[in-house]
Amino acid sequence: MLSCDGLSPWKPRVHLAVLAMCLVLTQPVFAMSWSLVLQQGQFDLALPDIHSGGWSFTGLHADVVTAVDADNNVARIRFKPGSRLRAARIVQNIAGNGLQLNDVRVDLTDVTLTVDLDTPGTLPERSSITGQVAVNIGALHHPTLNALGWQFDGTVRGPLSDVRVAGQLRADSGLTAEVAARHRMGTFLMANAMMALGGGQGTKAMAATFVDWPGSLELSAGQIQLEARVHQAPGQPLAVHGQLDFDGVGGLIDRTAVSGLNGRLLVSLEQDALVARVRDMEIGQINSGIGIGPVRVLAVYRAPRTELAAGVLDIQQATAGFLDGRLRVAPGSFDLARQPWRLPIDVYEVSLAKLLQVYPTEGLAGSGTLSGRVPLKVSGSGVEVEQGRVSAMAPGGLLRLPAERLQAMLGSSQAMELVVEALQNFHYSVLDSTIDYDNTGKLVLGLRLEGENPDVRGGQPVVLNINLEEDIPALLTSLQLSGRVNEAVTERVRERLQQSGQ
């Protein structure tokens, strides 16, 4: 505790600046006019630990070089080069936070502290601060962050009862943000932060900063602009509002290529709830082996603060282009806490010719358009489809399947030979399929075909019922290795197959 009476607690070097500060920080009792000028004072203090409001400050030290001028009305203390505050450790003791700052140094060079001696009010209300500040944190520890050094360069201004700080925050990872903060004593603390992420360097900086940043996420194009606003009043939970703007973003998510991402995501965390709003979101293409896009989404997600993954997804619009047709999720609400939750996808006018071109087998060809519904069932164990149905639209079309592939799937019995022969040039009027998909990746198609082959038995009508099975993960891996997505995905798949010994 500071005392101007005998300076008894101050055992280190004490110079004239200490005496000057004691004079100007206490109310003068002299009726006559007076003034004080001190060109340079210096002191070196080891300060006691502070424990207040859930915070602990230990290992406090002040090295201060000052110039002081004061009179009856005002006192000004100018901090000169070499003035700095140090803390060995700063810890927030609020349960579950885990925030700790080690080796904190604050450079006060060119900062001025002004005290109004002729106005009523508390000392913080009568004292103001202005100037450039530099803060260096040797290591910042938090459960969501990797332990890194951080630096801040900016300005400080305002009365001590309502102080404002603004400048640039940088992490040793390369992450940078423009920040502004305001603290009104006993009323609120608020802060704004803005940062821009672009390309591979932005991805590397985020991965090096955040513990849970997915290693499979890589940005290669475009820019993400992030703005976050934080507000906290005494006794109230922290309120956070964020906005992410996507401009031409492209890259990889695991083994999926994403390109042309544009739009906005609004996030707010207030009281007991998280609300995330997707606005004007469009993705040019999502490609895991078969391209989907453009994708357009308009949705709102609400979840309790204590269970962020157990909220309600309200889809207002969700459409995607697919093989010259389109996919659509009807507007509706989906409670993610009640597993499994069902997401019906409507299929409109998909080109059979395009679908067969995608399949990695030579000789497939056909014509016609397909429509139907594929009901997804999503749970913790994965994605499933039960009794989806897709059918060809009238008047039908043409189907040509390679004999070698059919014989491998259907066998070589006499009955199957007729089927194989018919499907070499099959003119169908009916193509119905049931779709079932389990969480192991096995797809089962139940096909019913009605039509004829003009070259077989004089074009007699033929009705075929065929069950086909496909390993979808293996199919997608084959497509990814073929280079149909992009070279980055192909290389990533090759590396993982080599690591697994496959």
C-alpha positions as CSV (number, residue, x, y, z in Angstrom):
1,M,0.0,0.0,0.0
2,L,1.3,3.4,-1.0
3,S,2.0,5.9,1.8
4,C,3.4,9.4,1.6
5,D,4.0,9.5,5.4
6,G,7.6,8.8,5.8
7,L,7.7,6.7,2.6
8,S,8.1,3.7,5.0
9,P,7.1,0.9,2.6
10,W,9.4,2.0,-0.2
11,K,12.7,0.5,0.6
12,P,14.3,0.4,-3.0
13,R,15.8,3.5,-4.7
14,V,13.5,6.5,-4.1
15,H,14.1,9.8,-6.0
16,L,12.5,13.2,-6.2
17,A,9.7,11.9,-8.5
18,V,8.2,10.0,-5.5
19,L,8.0,13.2,-3.4
20,A,6.5,15.1,-6.3
21,M,3.8,12.4,-6.9
22,C,2.9,12.5,-3.2
23,L,2.5,16.3,-3.3
24,V,0.2,16.3,-6.4
25,L,-1.9,13.3,-5.6
26,T,-3.1,14.7,-2.2
27,Q,-5.3,17.7,-2.0
28,P,-3.2,20.8,-1.4
29,V,-4.1,22.8,1.7
30,F,-2.2,25.9,0.7
31,A,-4.3,29.0,-0.1
32,M,-1.4,30.6,-2.1
33,S,-0.5,29.7,-5.6
34,W,2.3,27.1,-6.1
35,S,4.0,25.1,-8.8
36,L,6.5,22.3,-9.1
37,V,8.7,21.3,-12.1
38,L,10.8,18.1,-12.0
39,Q,12.7,17.4,-15.2
40,Q,13.6,13.8,-14.4
41,G,12.8,11.5,-11.5
42,Q,13.4,7.8,-11.3
43,F,12.3,5.0,-9.0
44,D,12.3,1.2,-9.0
45,L,9.6,-0.5,-7.0
46,A,8.7,-4.1,-6.1
47,L,4.9,-3.9,-5.5
48,P,2.7,-6.2,-3.3
49,D,0.5,-8.9,-5.0
50,I,-3.0,-7.9,-5.9
51,H,-6.1,-10.2,-5.5
52,S,-9.3,-8.6,-6.6
53,G,-12.5,-9.4,-8.6
54,G,-11.4,-12.9,-9.5
55,W,-8.0,-11.7,-10.7
56,S,-4.5,-12.3,-9.2
57,F,-1.5,-10.2,-10.1
58,T,1.8,-11.5,-8.7
59,G,5.5,-10.5,-9.1
60,L,4.6,-6.8,-9.8
61,H,7.4,-4.4,-10.4
62,A,7.6,-0.8,-11.6
63,D,10.6,0.9,-13.3
64,V,9.6,4.5,-13.9
65,V,11.4,7.5,-15.3
66,T,9.2,10.6,-15.1
67,A,9.0,14.4,-15.7
68,V,6.5,16.2,-13.5
69,D,5.0,19.6,-13.6
70,A,2.2,20.7,-11.2
71,D,0.4,23.7,-9.8
72,N,-2.8,24.5,-7.9
73,N,-5.0,23.3,-10.7
74,V,-3.4,20.3,-12.4
75,A,-0.5,17.9,-12.2
76,R,1.1,16.2,-15.2
77,I,3.3,13.2,-15.0
78,R,5.1,12.3,-18.2
79,F,6.6,8.8,-18.4
80,K,9.9,8.9,-20.3
81,P,11.9,6.1,-22.1
82,G,12.7,3.3,-19.7
83,S,9.3,3.5,-17.9
84,R,7.7,0.0,-17.7
85,L,5.4,-2.1,-15.5
86,R,6.0,-5.8,-15.1
87,A,4.0,-8.8,-13.7
88,A,5.4,-12.2,-13.4
89,R,1.9,-13.7,-13.6
90,I,-1.7,-12.6,-14.1
91,V,-4.4,-15.2,-13.4
92,Q,-8.2,-15.1,-13.7
93,N,-9.5,-17.2,-10.9
94,I,-13.1,-17.6,-12.2
95,A,-14.0,-21.3,-12.3
96,G,-13.6,-23.0,-15.6
97,N,-11.8,-20.1,-17.3
98,G,-8.2,-21.1,-17.0
99,L,-6.7,-17.8,-18.2
100,Q,-3.1,-17.2,-17.3
101,L,-0.6,-14.6,-18.6
102,N,3.1,-15.0,-17.8
103,D,5.9,-12.4,-18.0
104,V,3.7,-9.4,-18.8
105,R,5.6,-6.2,-19.6
106,V,3.9,-2.8,-20.2
107,D,6.0,0.0,-21.8
108,L,4.8,3.4,-20.7
109,T,7.2,5.5,-22.8
110,D,5.4,8.8,-23.9
111,V,2.3,8.1,-21.7
112,T,1.1,11.1,-19.8
113,L,-1.0,11.0,-16.6
114,T,-2.9,14.2,-15.7
115,V,-4.6,14.8,-12.4
116,D,-7.2,17.6,-12.0
117,L,-6.6,19.1,-8.6
118,D,-9.3,21.8,-8.8
119,T,-12.4,19.7,-9.5
120,P,-14.5,17.6,-7.1
121,G,-14.8,13.9,-7.6
122,T,-12.9,10.7,-7.0
123,L,-9.3,10.3,-8.0
124,P,-10.1,8.0,-11.0
125,E,-12.6,10.5,-12.2
126,R,-10.1,13.4,-11.9
127,S,-7.2,11.5,-13.4
128,S,-6.8,10.9,-17.2
129,I,-4.2,9.1,-19.2
130,T,-3.1,9.4,-22.8
131,G,-0.3,8.2,-25.1
132,Q,1.2,5.2,-26.8
133,V,1.5,1.9,-25.0
134,A,3.2,-1.4,-25.8
135,V,2.3,-4.7,-24.0
136,N,4.3,-7.9,-24.3
137,I,3.0,-11.2,-22.9
138,G,5.6,-13.9,-22.7
139,A,3.0,-16.7,-22.8
140,L,-0.7,-16.7,-22.7
141,H,-2.4,-19.9,-21.5
142,H,-6.1,-20.8,-22.0
143,P,-7.9,-24.1,-22.7
144,T,-8.8,-23.0,-26.2
145,L,-5.4,-21.6,-27.1
146,N,-1.9,-22.9,-27.7
147,A,0.6,-21.3,-25.3
148,L,2.0,-18.4,-27.3
149,G,3.5,-15.0,-26.9
150,W,1.3,-12.0,-27.7
151,Q,2.1,-8.3,-28.3
152,F,-0.1,-5.2,-28.3
153,D,0.8,-1.8,-29.7
154,G,-1.7,1.0,-29.5
155,T,-3.0,4.0,-27.7
156,V,-4.6,4.6,-24.3
157,R,-6.8,7.6,-23.5
158,G,-9.5,8.9,-21.2
159,P,-10.1,9.3,-17.4
160,L,-9.1,6.3,-15.3
161,S,-12.8,5.8,-14.6
162,D,-13.6,5.4,-18.3
163,V,-10.4,4.4,-20.1
164,R,-10.1,3.4,-23.8
165,V,-7.5,1.4,-25.5
166,A,-7.1,0.8,-29.3
167,G,-4.4,-0.8,-31.4
168,Q,-3.0,-4.0,-33.0
169,L,-2.8,-7.4,-31.3
170,R,-0.3,-9.9,-32.6
171,A,0.4,-13.5,-31.7
172,D,3.7,-15.3,-32.3
173,S,1.7,-17.6,-34.6
174,G,1.3,-14.7,-37.1
175,L,-2.4,-14.0,-36.2
176,T,-3.1,-10.3,-36.1
177,A,-6.2,-8.3,-35.1
178,E,-7.2,-4.7,-34.7
179,V,-8.8,-4.3,-31.3
180,A,-10.5,-1.5,-29.3
181,A,-11.6,-1.8,-25.6
182,R,-13.3,0.4,-23.1
183,H,-13.6,0.0,-19.4
184,R,-16.0,2.2,-17.5
185,M,-15.3,1.5,-13.8
186,G,-18.1,-0.3,-12.0
187,T,-20.3,-0.2,-15.2
188,F,-19.1,-2.3,-18.1
189,L,-16.1,-3.7,-20.0
190,M,-16.4,-3.9,-23.8
191,A,-14.1,-4.8,-26.6
192,N,-14.1,-5.0,-30.4
193,A,-11.8,-7.1,-32.6
194,M,-11.4,-7.3,-36.3
195,M,-9.2,-9.6,-38.3
196,A,-8.8,-10.9,-41.9
197,L,-7.8,-14.4,-42.9
198,G,-6.7,-15.2,-46.4
199,G,-5.1,-18.2,-48.1
200,G,-2.7,-20.7,-46.7
201,Q,-1.0,-18.2,-44.3
202,G,-4.2,-17.5,-42.6
203,T,-4.9,-21.2,-42.1
204,K,-1.5,-21.8,-40.6
205,A,-1.9,-18.9,-38.2
206,M,-5.3,-20.1,-37.0
207,A,-4.0,-23.7,-36.6
208,A,-1.0,-22.5,-34.6
209,T,-3.2,-20.3,-32.4
210,F,-6.3,-22.5,-31.5
211,V,-6.1,-25.9,-29.9
212,D,-9.2,-27.3,-31.7
213,W,-8.6,-25.9,-35.1
214,P,-9.2,-28.8,-37.5
215,G,-5.9,-29.9,-39.1
216,S,-7.8,-31.1,-42.2
217,L,-9.1,-27.5,-42.9
218,E,-7.0,-25.6,-45.4
219,L,-7.9,-22.3,-47.1
220,S,-6.3,-21.6,-50.5
221,A,-8.3,-18.7,-51.9
222,G,-10.5,-15.8,-50.9
223,Q,-10.7,-14.0,-47.6
224,I,-12.7,-14.3,-44.4
225,Q,-13.3,-11.0,-42.4
226,L,-14.1,-11.5,-38.7
227,E,-15.5,-8.9,-36.4
228,A,-16.3,-9.7,-32.7
229,R,-17.8,-7.6,-30.0
230,V,-17.6,-8.5,-26.3
231,H,-19.5,-6.8,-23.5
232,Q,-19.7,-7.6,-19.8
233,A,-21.4,-5.8,-16.9
234,P,-20.7,-6.5,-13.2
235,G,-22.4,-9.7,-12.1
236,Q,-23.6,-10.5,-15.7
237,P,-22.4,-13.3,-18.0
238,L,-20.1,-12.4,-20.9
239,A,-22.1,-11.3,-24.1
240,V,-20.4,-11.9,-27.5
241,H,-21.6,-10.8,-30.9
242,G,-19.6,-11.9,-34.0
243,Q,-19.8,-11.5,-37.8
244,L,-17.9,-13.5,-40.4
245,D,-18.0,-12.3,-44.0
246,F,-16.8,-14.8,-46.7
247,D,-15.5,-13.5,-50.0
248,G,-14.6,-16.0,-52.7
249,V,-13.3,-18.5,-50.1
250,G,-11.9,-21.9,-51.4
251,G,-10.0,-24.7,-49.9
252,L,-10.2,-28.2,-48.5
253,I,-12.2,-29.7,-45.6
254,D,-10.7,-33.1,-45.1
255,R,-11.0,-34.8,-48.5
256,T,-13.6,-32.4,-49.8
257,A,-12.8,-29.4,-52.0
258,V,-14.9,-26.2,-51.5
259,S,-14.8,-23.2,-53.9
260,G,-16.6,-19.9,-54.3
261,L,-17.9,-19.5,-50.7
262,N,-19.6,-16.1,-50.2
263,G,-22.0,-14.9,-47.6
264,R,-22.3,-13.9,-43.9
265,L,-22.5,-15.7,-40.6
266,L,-23.9,-13.8,-37.6
267,V,-23.2,-15.3,-34.1
268,S,-24.4,-14.0,-30.7
269,L,-23.9,-15.4,-27.2
270,E,-26.1,-13.7,-24.7
271,Q,-27.5,-14.8,-21.3
272,D,-28.1,-18.6,-21.7
273,A,-28.3,-19.0,-25.5
274,L,-26.2,-19.1,-28.6
275,V,-27.8,-17.9,-31.9
276,A,-26.1,-18.3,-35.2
277,R,-27.7,-16.9,-38.4
278,V,-26.6,-17.9,-41.9
279,R,-27.3,-15.0,-44.3
280,D,-27.0,-14.9,-48.1
281,M,-24.6,-17.9,-48.0
282,E,-23.7,-19.4,-51.4
283,I,-21.0,-22.0,-52.2
284,G,-19.9,-22.4,-55.8
285,Q,-19.1,-26.1,-55.5
286,I,-18.7,-28.8,-52.9
287,N,-16.8,-31.8,-54.3
288,S,-15.9,-35.0,-52.6
289,G,-15.8,-36.9,-55.9
290,I,-19.1,-35.7,-57.3
291,G,-19.6,-32.0,-57.5
292,I,-22.6,-30.3,-55.9
293,G,-23.3,-26.7,-56.4
294,P,-24.1,-23.9,-56.3
295,V,-25.4,-24.4,-52.8
296,R,-27.6,-21.7,-51.2
297,V,-28.4,-21.7,-47.5
298,L,-30.5,-19.5,-45.3
299,A,-30.8,-20.8,-41.7
300,V,-30.8,-20.0,-38.0
301,Y,-29.4,-22.2,-35.2
302,R,-30.3,-21.7,-31.5
303,A,-28.7,-23.7,-28.6
304,P,-28.3,-23.3,-24.9
305,R,-24.9,-22.0,-23.7
306,T,-24.3,-25.2,-21.7
307,E,-24.9,-27.5,-24.7
308,L,-23.9,-25.8,-27.9
309,A,-24.3,-29.0,-30.0
310,A,-27.8,-29.7,-28.8
311,G,-29.8,-26.9,-30.4
312,V,-32.5,-26.4,-32.9
313,L,-31.6,-25.8,-36.6
314,D,-34.3,-23.8,-38.4
315,I,-33.8,-24.2,-42.2
316,Q,-35.5,-21.4,-44.2
317,Q,-33.8,-22.2,-47.6
318,A,-31.4,-25.0,-48.6
319,T,-30.9,-25.8,-52.3
320,A,-28.1,-27.2,-54.5
321,G,-27.4,-27.8,-58.1
322,F,-26.6,-31.5,-58.8
323,L,-25.9,-33.2,-62.2
324,D,-27.9,-30.7,-64.2
325,G,-30.8,-31.0,-61.7
326,R,-31.2,-29.7,-58.2
327,L,-31.5,-30.9,-54.6
328,R,-33.7,-29.2,-51.9
329,V,-34.3,-29.5,-48.2
330,A,-37.8,-28.3,-47.4
331,P,-38.0,-25.5,-44.8
332,G,-38.4,-26.9,-41.3
333,S,-36.9,-27.1,-37.8
334,F,-34.6,-29.9,-36.7
335,D,-33.9,-30.6,-33.0
336,L,-30.3,-31.9,-32.9
337,A,-30.7,-33.0,-29.3
338,R,-33.2,-35.7,-30.4
339,Q,-31.2,-38.3,-32.3
340,P,-31.6,-39.5,-34.8
341,W,-32.9,-36.5,-36.6
342,R,-34.2,-36.7,-40.1
343,L,-33.4,-34.5,-43.1
344,P,-35.4,-35.3,-46.2
345,I,-33.7,-34.3,-49.4
346,D,-35.9,-33.8,-52.5
347,V,-34.3,-34.6,-55.9
348,Y,-35.4,-32.8,-59.0
349,E,-34.6,-33.5,-62.7
350,V,-31.2,-35.0,-62.2
351,S,-29.5,-36.1,-65.5
352,L,-29.1,-39.9,-65.7
353,A,-26.5,-39.3,-68.5
354,K,-24.4,-37.1,-66.1
355,L,-24.8,-39.6,-63.3
356,L,-23.5,-42.4,-65.4
357,Q,-20.6,-40.3,-66.6
358,V,-19.5,-39.7,-63.0
359,Y,-19.3,-43.5,-62.2
360,P,-15.7,-44.7,-62.7
361,T,-16.5,-47.5,-65.2
362,E,-16.1,-47.2,-68.9
363,G,-19.0,-48.0,-71.2
364,L,-21.9,-46.6,-69.1
365,A,-24.3,-44.4,-71.0
366,G,-27.9,-43.4,-70.8
367,S,-30.5,-40.7,-71.0
368,G,-33.5,-39.5,-69.0
369,T,-34.1,-37.4,-65.9
370,L,-34.6,-38.6,-62.3
371,S,-36.6,-37.1,-59.4
372,G,-37.5,-38.4,-55.9
373,R,-36.7,-38.1,-52.2
374,V,-33.8,-39.3,-50.2
375,P,-34.5,-39.2,-46.4
376,L,-31.3,-38.9,-44.4
377,K,-31.2,-40.1,-40.8
378,V,-28.4,-38.5,-38.8
379,S,-27.1,-39.8,-35.5
380,G,-23.9,-40.0,-33.5
381,S,-23.1,-43.2,-35.4
382,G,-23.2,-41.6,-38.8
383,V,-25.6,-41.0,-41.7
384,E,-28.2,-43.5,-43.0
385,V,-30.9,-43.7,-45.6
386,E,-34.0,-45.8,-45.3
387,Q,-36.3,-46.4,-48.2
388,G,-35.3,-43.5,-50.4
389,R,-37.0,-43.5,-53.8
390,V,-35.9,-42.0,-57.1
391,S,-37.7,-42.6,-60.4
392,A,-37.2,-41.6,-64.0
393,M,-39.6,-39.0,-65.4
394,A,-41.8,-39.8,-68.4
395,P,-41.3,-40.7,-71.2
396,G,-38.2,-42.6,-70.0
397,G,-35.0,-43.0,-71.8
398,L,-32.1,-45.2,-72.8
399,L,-29.8,-47.3,-70.7
400,R,-26.5,-49.0,-71.8
401,L,-24.5,-51.0,-69.3
402,P,-21.2,-52.8,-70.1
403,A,-21.5,-56.5,-70.3
404,E,-18.3,-57.3,-68.3
405,R,-19.5,-55.1,-65.3
406,L,-22.9,-56.7,-65.3
407,Q,-21.6,-60.2,-65.5
408,A,-19.3,-59.5,-62.6
409,M,-22.2,-58.3,-60.5
410,L,-25.0,-60.6,-61.6
411,G,-23.2,-63.9,-62.3
412,S,-23.2,-66.0,-65.5
413,S,-26.5,-68.1,-65.2
414,Q,-28.8,-68.4,-68.3
415,A,-31.3,-66.0,-66.7
416,M,-28.6,-63.4,-66.0
417,E,-27.2,-63.7,-69.6
418,L,-30.6,-62.5,-70.9
419,V,-30.5,-59.6,-68.5
420,V,-27.0,-58.7,-69.5
421,E,-28.0,-58.9,-73.2
422,A,-31.1,-56.7,-72.7
423,L,-29.2,-54.0,-70.9
424,Q,-26.7,-53.4,-73.8
425,N,-29.3,-51.2,-75.4
426,F,-32.3,-50.9,-73.1
427,H,-35.1,-48.5,-74.0
428,Y,-37.0,-48.0,-70.7
429,S,-40.3,-46.5,-70.0
430,V,-40.1,-47.2,-66.2
431,L,-37.0,-46.8,-64.0
432,D,-37.8,-46.9,-60.3
433,S,-35.2,-47.3,-57.6
434,T,-35.2,-47.7,-53.8
435,I,-32.2,-46.4,-51.9
436,D,-30.9,-47.7,-48.6
437,Y,-27.6,-46.7,-47.1
438,D,-26.1,-47.8,-43.8
439,N,-23.5,-46.1,-41.5
440,T,-20.8,-48.5,-42.8
441,G,-21.0,-46.9,-46.2
442,K,-22.9,-49.7,-48.0
443,L,-25.4,-48.4,-50.6
444,V,-28.1,-50.8,-51.8
445,L,-30.2,-49.9,-54.9
446,G,-33.3,-51.9,-55.7
447,L,-33.9,-51.2,-59.5
448,R,-37.1,-52.0,-61.4
449,L,-36.9,-51.5,-65.1
450,E,-39.6,-51.8,-67.7
451,G,-38.9,-51.5,-71.4
452,E,-37.3,-53.4,-74.4
453,N,-34.2,-53.9,-76.3
454,P,-35.0,-53.8,-80.1
455,D,-32.2,-56.2,-80.8
456,V,-33.3,-58.9,-78.3
457,R,-36.3,-61.2,-79.0
458,G,-37.8,-58.8,-81.5
459,G,-38.2,-56.0,-79.0
460,Q,-40.4,-57.9,-76.6
461,P,-41.3,-56.1,-73.4
462,V,-38.9,-56.8,-70.6
463,V,-39.4,-56.3,-66.8
464,L,-36.2,-56.4,-64.7
465,N,-35.8,-56.3,-60.9
466,I,-32.1,-55.9,-59.9
467,N,-30.4,-55.3,-56.6
468,L,-27.1,-53.5,-56.8
469,E,-24.6,-52.8,-53.9
470,E,-21.9,-50.2,-53.8
471,D,-19.2,-49.3,-51.2
472,I,-19.6,-45.5,-51.3
473,P,-16.4,-44.6,-49.3
474,A,-14.4,-46.8,-51.7
475,L,-16.2,-45.3,-54.7
476,L,-15.4,-41.7,-53.5
477,T,-11.8,-42.7,-52.8
478,S,-11.5,-44.0,-56.3
479,L,-12.9,-40.8,-57.7
480,Q,-10.6,-38.7,-55.5
481,L,-7.5,-40.7,-56.6
482,S,-8.6,-40.2,-60.3
483,G,-8.0,-36.5,-59.9
484,R,-11.7,-35.6,-60.5
485,V,-11.7,-33.3,-57.5
486,N,-8.3,-31.6,-57.7
487,E,-4.7,-32.5,-57.2
488,A,-4.6,-31.3,-53.6
489,V,-7.3,-33.8,-52.6
490,T,-5.7,-36.6,-54.6
491,E,-2.4,-36.0,-52.8
492,R,-4.1,-35.9,-49.4
493,V,-5.8,-39.2,-50.1
494,R,-2.6,-40.8,-51.3
495,E,-0.8,-39.7,-48.1
496,R,-3.5,-41.2,-45.9
497,L,-3.6,-44.5,-47.8
498,Q,0.2,-44.8,-47.4
499,Q,0.0,-44.0,-43.7
500,S,-2.6,-46.7,-43.2
501,G,-0.6,-49.2,-45.3
502,Q,-3.4,-49.6,-47.9
